[in-house]
Each structure stands twice: as C-alpha cells, then as structure tokens.
Amino acid sequence: MAGMKQGATYLLPENASVVLEKQRYLIDSRSERGSVLVSSADRRRMFLPGKQLDHLLRDGACVLENEHGEVVAAGIEDDSFRYLNQLSSEERKNVRFRAALCYAIHELVGQGLRLSEGILNKPQVRQDICKLAAMHFEGKIAISALRGGSMTRVFPLPKGRTLLKYYRLFEAEHFDPLALQGKHRWKGNRTSRLAPELRPLMTEASKAWLDKRKPPMAKAYQKLKLLLKAENMSRRGRGEAELALPSQASLRAHIDKHVSSIGQQIAREGERAAYNKRGPGSTDLRALMFGELVEIDECKLSILIPIKRPQQPEEGHSSHGTAPKGAEEVVTKRVHLLLMIDVATRMPLAWTLAEQPSADATLELLRMATRSKEREKVKHGCDQNPAPAVGIGKVRNDNGTGLRNREVKEAMAGLGIISVDTRSYHSSDRPFIERLFGTIESELISGLTGYTGNAAGALPGYDAVENAKLPLDALYQILTRYLVDVYSHTAHHGFGMDGRTPYQAMQRVLKEAGMVRPPSMRSRRIHLGGEVKATPTDEGIKACGLPYQSREFQRLRDLYPGKWTVCIDPDHIQAVTVQIEGYVGVIEADLTATYVASLTLAEFVEAMEERRRQAPQDAEVSEYQFVEALRAIEKLNATFEPKPTKGSSFSTFEELEERAQRVTSGIHLAPSTKLLDVIEPGGLMADDPVGALPVGRGLQPALEPEEHLEDETVTAPASASRLGRPDTKGLLK
C-alpha cells in the first residue's frame, strides 16, 4: 500500500470555512493558480498561491470548520476509487479479504489483544484471525503462503507487519473498506520524457493531420521536423541544447491525449459525418398507433441486375400488332429500393424497386401501404401474413428526388398525411428505416448473385458484372419473401420492442392502441390513382381500354359535353371516379367487363398484350380466349426462368395507359351476358378465381372456328374444363 502523497490536493467539505491565525475565512474559489479566501470579519480578500492552502492543512497550521463552528476533516483528492464497483472483480475480492482481516483484528483488540508485529505472527493469533475473518469473507483463507499450484482460489494470510499496516489504515479511515484498495496502478515513472518545449511544436504540427483532406500522419510528422529544425537553430544561437526529435508514435499519442476521438473525426470527416457515426441518437417512443408515424427512404442496392431497355417501334411500323424485331440492348445496373416501415411496430408496409427514384415510385409505395398485400402473398408464395391496409398519419422522409416533389406532396396533402422533410445525411432523424437498409444489405443482398460489395473494390476476387443473372422480378420476389416471412417474424431488440417480432408488436398495438383507418376508395382514386381524359358515349366511358357505366351518364352526357376526367386506381379497376368540369358532384362508375374485375390494371394490359401476340388478326376478344390468355400468363410465371426485365417492379400509370390504348385499339370488349356462377363439382372452395364457367349452349366459339361440332352433346376441350348440360330429367318437380 502506498502512503499519502506529499503533493496531495484536499477535498474541502461544502460550506466549510478556514480558520487561519484565529481568523475565519470563506473559500471564494480554488484553481491551479491558487486559492482565494475572503475574511468573514472585514471582507478582506487573501490569495494563497499554488497548493499553499493544502500545505497548511497538511501541517495543521489551519483547520476547517462547518457552519456550526465544528471542526471537520478534509478528504484527499487523489486517484483513489470512491466506490466498490469502480474496482475490478479481482481487486474487489482483495478489498473484501483485507477488510475481513481488519474486522477480525478489531474483534481481538476488543477482547484485550495487544497489537504488535510479533503478536500478530503467533500461530494461535493467526488461527483466531482466520476463524473470525471467515465469518466476513466467503473465500478460503490459508494461514501460511502456499508454494506451487494455483493461488486463485486461496487467500494466504499476510505476515504481522502487513496485518498491522492494514489495520492502522483501516482504523484511520473510520473502517472504510475502500481505504484498503491497492495502489499498484501508481507504480512506475509517470513523468513525461519529452521536453516541455516540444509540446507546443507537436500541437502545431498536429494541425496538419486534423484536416478534412485526411492526410496521413507522415504529413504532420514532416511538419514537426521542420518546426523542430527551426527551433533548434534558434536554440543554438542562444547557446542552449538542442531538442531531440520525438517518434511518430509520440506525436500520435500527443494528439490522442489532447483531442478526443469524436473531435478527431469532426476535424477529418466533418461535423455531419461525425454526427451520423458518433451521434447519441434517441431512445424515445416516437409512435404508439399502427400507421401513426411511418418512415420512407430510398437506397441503392449493392447488386447488379440485367435490364432490357424498352424497344421503340421503328419508323414505318404500325403501333398495333406485334412489335418489330430488332437488336435489344441489355445493360447491368444497380436498382433503388424504396421502403416504408411503421415506426410503432417496425413492420414493413410497402416496398418497390425502381431504376431511378421518382414520384411514380413513391406513389406506388403509398398505394401499396394503404391496400391489402394479399395479392403479393399469393403471387410470390409467402407463408406468413403481410401487414394489412392501414392509413398514414405522418410521414418522415429525406430530401430525395423521389420523395420531395410536387406530385407526392399533393397526394399526401389530399389524404390528410402530415409530411415531415428531415435533414439529409442525418441518419438519426430516420433511425429505423436506415437500420433496416443495413439489415437487408447484410442478411439478404450479400448472399445473392451479382452482389457488388458495400464499397468500391470490396470483392476483388468476384466479378459482379459476369454474375449479374438475377432478373428484377426474381429480386422483387426474394425481397418480398424476406420482408414478409423472415424480417417480420424475427425477434427485434430495439428500444420499445422488448424482443418481440414486428408481427407480434403489430398484433399488440392493434389490440391496445388501434390503427389509422385506411383512406376510402374514392380518395385513393383521386389522390393516388391516375387521370384519363375520355368522352362518354351511350355505352358509357372508356379508360385505359376498360368500359365503365353509370346511371347518371345518360343524364349528364347532354348537359356537359366534351371530355370528362376519369380517376382510376391501378390496383382496383372495378370502379372509377368521374369528375366533370362545371358539375359539383362526383360520379362513381362501375366496370361492365366483369370478367376482368379481379385483375389489376397492369395484369389487364399484360393479358391483352398476350392475346395480341397469340392471335393478332382477331379483332374481338372472347371471354373464353381471354381466360386462356390469363392461364397462359400464370403458366409462364409458374415456370419462370431468369431473363432480363425492365428496370422497375411496377409500371407507371402513363405506361399502362399507352400500352392499353395500343393493344385495345379496334377491340370491342363485350360485357358478359351469361351467369358466371357455375363451377366444376368439388371446385366451390378452389383458390383459382377463374372458376365460374357457363353451362350448355351459348358458349363462345372454340379457338379453332373452322372446326364445327357435330353433336350438341360434345363437350369443350378437356383443357378448358367445360361442363355440358346437366341431366336433370325426372329429378326436379
């Protein structure tokens, strides 16, 4: 144990006064320069330079008194620990062991034992100390030091001299166990071996390293050499000894001692980057309801995929029918992931892939979040349930081009969504979505073919361009399966999640706090859908090649001639909202071609394009042929083979409208006139929505019109699963 240091600084009790030469002084301030005392009698100020006050207290030339005039003791301000948990586990055991020995010696003193080194070395006294100390200490105590073997589980009893030193110190500090802590960390020469004159030069040289251009340490060391050379020339002129050049490690240690790691990062990388990497963050609960607060962000994925550029029709070719054949450029590019999550539950609400962020991609994200995602679950084969349709109360997004634009802001304002634009490059403003991007990168994207690595040159032995074989559709399917089946059912240990999965957190929040109601279908069509200008006819109004009809059309058609505005939701084409210039009301029109009511606008356009490719000479699409085209598409998707695709996982409304106008030009979509409520026996609960088929006569012609049926009882081809007229003779009364 080390004794009291001669240059110790005393800790003065609060509201204590100094009595010096029978005069009472109040302590005004203390610093490295000295202490300022104020006389309580005449308010005269007295300055004691340096540690003169500490020396007076140590020598007993002055005493400390509290506000009641009682003499109090001053503590010693040194490097000693003041709490037991500040010690290491091994040192805590040593302190408890020494304190147990002191308690045992104190009990023997109470029984009349006279303390001396010789008495404490007697065998009987040492045995008594061991027995009494065992009552205060849980370890095993050995009377004599052991030789050989392990010493970690046995605490040998020190000799009488050490025992007496422990007890005197323990008694002087009023039986405080922390007075028995070891001072081994004070051993060694703690004085600096560098000359004090070198410190200013090293500080000046370190400025060359603390630069945003991030120069190496060799640059600062070179500057130190130049500064030291000039200083030594000046010292030689004054007849003084030259200063030795410190090592580069000493310069780095000087910087680490005077500049914190955060300060170094601010100086070399900037305040914004340092805040992102070393910022304190936040641990508050930012939302309580499902849909109350969502975060949207976009991220460029570290994966290359093949993208086939859309082929433009050559000059002289008609836009109808098949596209002209020609060379197609296939490029490999990285795509952007647009993602939306709920803050209260960390549940993914919507996701989409796009070659470039845009307003259309963000609107697709909003449409997906506010509708059911059962279609994605069935299409991509997910085993778990995705997040349900939910309204949005507030959106936090950054200044990305696809997020901060007029179209998106107007759509969110129309739906009553509060939009908050956060700061760019400040991840703490959107911590949850930023963390999810990192999880997707490390757990999913890094294992896919075409992975480029998280930095330039991260994969020197892997050719990402050569292995870019994963098409966009397959990447979207993989991403959907991960977000629905994996991430949503993985334990989350973020603040407020308590180890629950996002799906479990969503169920709890829906039960306890509820959710924001999704917007109505009219609001979705007006604010999130697309607009088409069309002229009404007696048969209704046509939008994107789909016929719609309303009872009010006939009355308003003559009163408001011209083109009307048709608002259509690409995800729900069963109805549209019609707005007429000069008319205060809003009209809801229903789809008359009911056999396509279960499709989305994109699926309808793909079915029509498939029909055109199969039979471009036909001018009318029959119901039977349309169903066959849909089945061909499903079969094609089921036997999917990797191939180049377009650059986004969705189609914009303008693209769908253009394609629909191109493929439906000259085609008459006759409304269904037969009851479509008869299916095959045993197929009532089938998952296939295309199951309602007509019965008996009245079928549309077969795919081969030149072949005529010889008998009415001959059924349709087996592949069509047609039913004949049921034999009910004699069964019905």
Secondary structure, DSSP 4 states (H G I P E B T S, - for coil): -----TTPEEEPPTT-EEEETTEEEEEEEE-SSEEEEEETTT--EEEEETTHHHHHHHHTSEEEE-TTS-EEPPEEESS---SGGGS-HHHHHHHHHHHHHHHHHHHHHHTTPPP-HHHHTSHHHHHHHHHHHTTT--SEEESS---SS--SSEEEPPPHHHHHHHHHHHHHTTS-GGGG---GGG-S--S-SS-TTHHHHHHHHHTTTSSTT---HHHHHHHHHHHHHHHHHHHHHTTPPPPPPPPHHHHHHHHHHHS-HHHHHHHHH-HHHHHHHH-----S----SBTSEEEEEEEEEEEEEEEEPPPPPPTTS-SSSSPPP----EEEEEEEEEEEEETTT--EEEEEEESS--HHHHHHHHHHHTS--HHHHHHTT-SS--------SEEEE-S-TTTSSHHHHHHHHHTT-EEEE--TT-GGGSHHHHHHHHHHHHHTGGGSTTB--SSTTS-TT--TTTT----HHHHHHHHHHIIIIIGGGS---STTTTT--HHHHHHHHHHHT-BPPPPPHHHIIIIISEEEEE--BTTBEEETTEEEE-TTHHHHHHHS-S-EEEEEETTEEEEEEEE-TT--SEEEEEES-GGGTTS-HHHHHHHHHHHHHH-TT-SS--HHHHHHHHHHHHHHHHT-----B-SSSS--HHHHHHHHHHHSTT---PPP-S------TT-TT-S-STT---BSS-PPPPS-TTSPPS-TTPPPPGGGT-B-----TTT--
